[in-house]
């Protein structure tokens, strides 16, 4: 499966990438292909050219909440892709704003193996449902 990580911290990108690969390996699956973007224009460009099976998305990239632009784009263009918000922002007003765009899950940093496992299970279930429909 193909994963897109939209995050401006190289450390967080490495952590999520390693967790995705570890969880995939432990579940006896091939390593998931991981691509990353560190800003909104780069993410939108990748989404317009490639198909992804799931996305880990930080809300606060260069500007406050500009990750919402990516989530809005995905929901308008490719509604079935699971989008997992990964952010340090747990402000209730932010959560309310994001929930309106129907992310698959909202994860508050730091991410853990358990959180990533739960996300990958949701992504794989969605992927299986899309194949059989």
N, C-alpha and C positions, 0 to 999 in steps of 0.2 A: 504494500500500500504506500501511497505517496503522501508525505507530510510537509506542510509549509509552516515554518516558525517565523512569526513577525515579531521581532524583538530587537531593541537597539543595544542591549547589553551582551557583549560577546561571552561573558561568563554564564549568563542565563541560557544563551543559545547552546553552549557546550553542555550544560547540565541537562537541559531538556533532550537534546540529541542523544546523549549517553543513556538517559533513562528510557527513551523510546527504544533504542537498540537493545538494551538489557531486557526490557519487558518482552519485546518481540522474540528475542533469543530464548528466554525462559519458557515462552509459550510454544516453542518448537516451530516458530514461523521464520521466514526469511527476514533479514533486516529490512525494516521499512526504509524507503528512500526519503531522505530529509533534505529539504531546501530551505534556505532562510533569506529573509529580507529585513533590513534594519530601518526602513522608513516607508511611509505610505506610498509614494510614487513607485518605488521598487516593488512593493507588494502588489499593487494594482497591475503593474506591467506583467509580473509573473502570473497572476490570476487570469489575465486576458490571453496569455499564450499557452498555459499549461493547465492540465486537470489535476486537482489534488483531492485526496480522499478525506483529509481532515486538516484542521488548522489550529495551531496554538497562537493566540494573539494577545500581545500586550496592548493595553489601552493608551498608556502614556509613553509615546515614542519621543519625538522631538518637542512636540507641543502637547499641552494638556488634552487628553482624550482624543487625540487624532486617530487612534486605532479604531474608533467608532466608524470612521470613513470606510475602513476596510470591511468591517462587519456589515455596514449598510450595503456596500457593493456586492458582497457575497450573497446577502439575502435577496437582493434584486436580481442577480444574475444566475446564481447557482444555489437555490434554496435548500437542497438536500445535504450540502456539505456540513459535517459537524464542525462547529467553531467553539473552541475552548478558550475562554478568556483567562489569561494568566497575568495578574497584576498585583501590585502592592496596595492598590486603592480599594479599601473596603468601606468607603464613605457611603452611607445609605442613599444619598441622592444620586451618586454615580451608579450604584447597583440598580436603582429604579430606572435610570436612563438606559442602561445597557439591556436590562431584562425586556424592555419594549421591543428590542431587535431580535429577541429569541436566540441567544447563544445556547449551545448545547450544555455548557456548564460554566461556572464562574469560580475560578481557583484563585485564592489569595496566596501570594508568595510568602514563604518559600515553597517551591514545589517539592513533592516527595514521590518516591516510587509508588506508593499506594495511590496517590492522586493520578499519576500518569497511567497506572494500570487500569484504573476505573475509566479514564478517558479513552484508552485504546480499546477497551471492551465495548464501549458505546460506539466508537468509530467502526469497529469491525462488524458490529451488529447492523449498523446503518448500511454499511457496504454490502453485506449479505442480502439485506432487504432490497437494496437497489438492483442487485443482480437478478433476483428472482422475479421482479415485477415486470 
